[in-house]
Amino acid sequence: MNVPEFEDYEDVKKFLHTGGDAWYYSMVEEYMDMIAGDLSVEEFDAEELNGWIENELNSVHEGYEDYVDQR
């Protein structure tokens, strides 16, 4: 699985505009919806987004592990 690493706001715009990877698209879209209107382009922190994606992936992985353990 190729996890996107965003460098700046332009990377995110390009990812969302081209459709990006379907697995991560909804995560990135959700993050951008959460911060919409709160930040200017200059204030956008790509490292925060990258960390948020990593956190989301960990949550999905933990949920999957719990599901498998319960079977």
Order of alpha helices (4+ residues) and beta strands (2+ residues): alpha-alpha-alpha
